Amino acid sequence: MAVKSRGGGDLMTSPGAGQRARLSRERVVRAAVARADAGGIESLSMRKLGEELGVEAMSLYTHVTSKDDLLDGMTDAVFAEIELPAEGTDWRPAMRDRAISTRSVLARHPWATRLMQSRTHPGPATLRHHDTVIGTLRQAGFSIELTAHAFSALDSYIYGFALQQTSLPFETGEETAALAGAIMAPFEAGQYPHLTELTIEHVLQPGYDYGHEFEFGLNLLLDGLERALAVAGP
């Protein structure tokens, strides 16, 4: 049940806990992120979120103006988790570490992949993220045009890979083997020799993890940007 503090702010009572915690925008956003992590973004509603926080849904609108405002806050919170390069870091390791950190964050919050580039009211963490990436490239000698190309290419790869990985119908080696067997079973031996070879010699090998493909592709992309920077000159 929600009650009012002397300052007029909502207070939340934890069921059976006897402790009260002030309800704030940060708390609402954090709870929404946790709910989306557990059940997907489709499981999120203001009513369910209010129930989880122990307040009426209308109390949430003191801290977020709408469902869209909540999604903006959630997206900004995810951006805040991405590790950004320190000022003066060489552009290549900076872009590599930022890409790996972004993918790691998206693995924790797979629902966020489709939201990260679609919000029209970006928050401070989002803007700081973009400004840092652009600044790192510009300080390394990338022209405005080449910076735009590099940023677009990197984000297309990072978010595209994250989306593809979360869409795969397998996670463990056992699931991969079972799926491969089910797919190939209806066909005659040798009907798809190249697909069979790749599956047996690579995908079904011990320790295979599709996620390991990420850094190979990332390094190819960084190699290409390095060549483009050398050709463009200062």
N, C-alpha and C positions, 0 to 999 in steps of 0.2 A: 504494500500500500504506500502511495506517495503522500508525504506531508510537506509542509512548508517550513523552511528555516526562518530565523529572524530576518535574514537578509533577503528573503523572498525566493531563494533557490529551492528547487525540488530536492528532497532527500529520499533515499531508497533504503528500505529495510530488507535485509536478506532473510528469506524464510527460515525461521527457527534459529537465527543467529543472534538476534538482539543487537546487532551492530548496524550503524547507519553510515552510508557513504553518499557523498554528494553526487547527484546526477549531473553530468556535464557533457558537452559535445564530444570531448575525447572519449569518455566512457561509453557513450552511445555508439560512436564509430567503432571503437574497439570491440564491443559486443556484436555489432553487425558483421565485422570482418570474421570474427570467430564463428558466427552462425553460417556465413557463406562458405567458410573453410570446411565446416562439418557437413553441410547439406547442399552446397551449390547456391548460386545466386538466386535461383528460382525458389528456394526455400525461405527467402527473406521477405518479410512483410512488416509493416509498422505494428500491426497487432501482435504478431508473434514476438517481435523484438521487445515490445512493451511488456509482454508476459514474462519474457526471460529476465528483464530488468526489474520486474516487480512493480511496474507502474502502468497506468492507463496509456494507450497509444497516443492520446492527445497531449500527454505530458512531454512526449518526445519532441513535439513541434516547438517547444521552448528553445531547443538546442539545434534542431535541423528544420529548415523551413519547409522541406518537401522530401519525397522519396529521391528525387533527382539530387537534391542537396546532400542527402545521405550517401548516395553513390559517389558523388564528387569527393566527399570526405574520406570514404573508404579507398578510393583510387589514390588520393593524395597520401594516405597512410601507407599504402603499399609502396609508392614511390620513395617514401622516407626510409624504407628498409634497404634500399639499394645502396651499396657502398660506392661512393664517388671518389675519384682520384684527388689527391692533395695537389694544391697549386704547385706548378713547376715539375710535375711528373711527366716523363717522356710520353708522347701521345700513344705509342703502340702498346706498351704495358698498361697504360691507363685505360685504353679502349678494350683491351683484352679482359682486364680485371672487371671492368664495369659490365661487360657482356656476360661474363660468368656469374657475377653477382645477380644480375637481372634474371638470368635463367633460374638460378637457385631460388630467388624470391618468388618467381612465377610458379615454380614447382610447389611451393608452400601454399600459394593462393591461385590455383589454376583458373578460377572464375574470373580473375582480374585481367587475364590476357586480352579478352575482347574489349575491356573497358579502358585500358591504359592510354590508347591513342584516340578515343572517341569522345571524351568529355569536353564540353565547351566552356566550362568554368574551372580551369585548372587551379589548384591550390599552391601554396608557397613551396612545398617540397617538390611538386611537379615542375614548377618554373625554375627552381634552383637546380634541379637535375638537368633540364635541357640547357640552361645557361652554362653550367659547368662543362658539359660535353662539348658545346659549341666553343667555349673559351679555350678548352684544352687543344682542340684542333686548330683554332686560329693562332694560338701562341706557338704552335709547332710549324707555322708557315703555310697552312692550308688557306687557299683563297676562299672568299665567300662562297663561290660556286662549288668548289671542291668540298668545302665543309658541308654544304647542303647535300651533295652526292654521297659523301661518306656517312653522314648521319642517317640518311634514308636507307642506304644499303645495309648498314649495321642493324638498324631497328627492324627492317624487313626480315632479315635473317634470324635475329633473336626471337622476335614475336612469332614469326612463322614456324620456327623450330619448336618453340614451346607449345603452340597450338597443335602442331602435328603430333608431338609426343603425347599430349594429354588425350588425343583422339585415338591412339593405338589401342587395339582390343586385347592387348596382353601386357603383362608386367614382369612376371617371373620367367625363368628359362623353361620351366615345365609348361606354362601356358603358351609360350612361343612354340615349343615343339608340338604340343597338341593341336594348335591352330594350323601350323604348317602341314601336319599330317592330314587334317580334315580338309584343307584346301586342295591338296594334291591327290587325295585318294580317288576322286572320280576320273582322273585322267590316266591315259596309258603311259607307261614308262618311256621317257625320252620325248614326250610330246612338247614339253617346255624345258629343254636342256639347260639353258642359261639361268633361268630362274631356279631350277633345281640345284644347280651347281652353287650358286650364291647362297641359297638357303642352307645347304649341307655344309659347305666349306667355311661359311662365315657366321650366319645367323644362329645356327644350332651348335656352334662351338662352345665349350665350357667358358663361363664368365662373360658371355656376350651381353651387352647392355646397349640398347639403341642410343641412350644418352651419350655414349662415348663418341658418337659421330659428330657431336656438336663442336668440339674443339678443333677437329680436323677441318671442317668447313670454315670455322672462324679464322683459323690461321691462313687459309687460302684467301679469304676476303681481306685480311690485314696485309698480306703480301701484295695484293693488287692495289690497295690504297697507297702502300709505300712506293710502289712503282709510279703510280699516278702523281704522287707528290714530287718524286725525283724528276719526272718529265716536266711538270709544271714549273719547277724552280721557285726561287723566293719571289 
